[in-house]
């Protein structure tokens, strides 16, 4: 069994592959994100995990970025590539932000009800 060395990891992307997300290109999003990480030589900096349902089926395909706690909605393969590029620069893919742990909204204001810190 392989043990992932997390020493250089600064971002962990959780890619939902639950039923609704799978119907909305979750597999393709997962592949695109992983290919972009490899293409940019960021395998040690960004780690990915394919998850089951994250409970936001209406926002499929959902990708969650840690440690920031940023939930991204309606991801596509192309947006997945952009997400990797942005996170390597310390930026967000603002148009797709659904929720953040720090309570900020995307410029579109399309966050979920109850936006903000718990």
C-alpha positions in Angstrom: 0.0 0.0 0.0 1.3 3.4 -1.0 1.5 6.1 1.6 1.3 9.7 0.2 4.0 12.0 1.4 2.2 15.2 2.5 5.2 17.2 3.4 5.0 19.5 0.3 1.3 19.4 -0.1 -0.4 22.8 0.3 -3.8 22.0 -1.3 -6.1 19.0 -1.2 -9.0 18.8 -3.7 -11.9 16.6 -2.9 -13.7 15.8 -6.1 -17.3 14.5 -5.6 -18.0 11.4 -7.6 -21.4 10.8 -6.1 -24.4 9.9 -8.3 -25.5 13.4 -9.3 -22.0 14.6 -9.9 -21.2 11.5 -11.9 -24.1 12.4 -14.2 -22.5 15.8 -14.6 -19.0 14.8 -15.7 -17.4 14.0 -12.3 -15.1 11.4 -13.9 -14.1 13.8 -16.6 -13.5 16.6 -14.0 -11.4 14.2 -11.9 -9.3 13.2 -14.9 -8.9 16.9 -16.1 -7.8 18.1 -12.7 -5.3 15.3 -12.2 -3.9 15.7 -15.8 -3.5 19.5 -15.2 -1.7 18.9 -11.9 0.7 16.5 -13.7 1.1 18.8 -16.7 2.1 21.7 -14.3 4.5 19.5 -12.3 2.4 20.1 -9.2 2.0 16.5 -8.0 3.7 17.2 -4.7 1.8 20.5 -4.1 -1.8 19.4 -4.9 -3.3 16.2 -3.7 -6.7 14.9 -5.0 -9.2 12.5 -3.5 -12.2 11.2 -5.3 -15.2 11.2 -2.8 -18.7 10.0 -2.7 -21.6 12.3 -2.2 -20.8 15.6 -0.5 -24.5 16.6 -0.1 -24.8 19.4 -2.7 -26.3 17.5 -5.6 -28.0 20.5 -7.1 -24.6 22.1 -7.5 -23.0 19.1 -9.2 -20.2 18.6 -10.0 -18.7 19.8 -6.6 -15.0 20.2 -5.8 -13.8 21.2 -2.3 -10.4 22.8 -1.8 -8.6 22.5 1.6 -7.2 23.9 3.8 -9.2 27.0 2.7 -12.6 25.2 2.8 -13.7 26.5 -0.5 -16.7 24.6 -2.1 -16.9 25.0 -5.9 -20.1 24.3 -7.9 -20.9 23.3 -11.4 -17.4 22.2 -12.3 -16.5 21.1 -15.8 -13.3 19.6 -17.0 -12.1 23.0 -18.4 -13.0 24.7 -15.1 -11.1 21.9 -13.2 -8.0 22.9 -15.1 -8.5 26.5 -14.3 -9.0 25.6 -10.7 -5.6 23.9 -10.5 -3.9 26.9 -12.1 -5.6 29.4 -9.8 -4.9 27.4 -6.6 -1.2 27.2 -7.5 -1.2 31.0 -7.6 -3.1 31.3 -4.3 -6.3 32.4 -6.1 -9.9 31.2 -6.2 -12.1 30.3 -9.1 -14.5 33.0 -8.0 -17.3 32.4 -10.5 -17.8 28.9 -9.2 -17.5 29.5 -5.4 -20.5 28.1 -3.6 -19.3 28.4 0.0 -16.2 29.3 2.0 -15.3 28.6 5.6 -14.3 32.3 5.9 -17.8 33.5 4.8 -16.8 35.3 1.6 -19.1 35.2 -1.4 -18.1 35.0 -5.0 -18.7 38.2 -7.0 -21.8 36.6 -8.5 -23.3 36.3 -5.0 -24.5 32.8 -5.8 -23.5 31.3 -2.5 -25.7 29.0 -0.5 -28.2 30.3 2.0 -26.7 30.7 5.5 -23.4 31.8 3.9 -20.7 32.4 6.4 -19.0 30.9 9.4 -21.1 28.4 11.4 
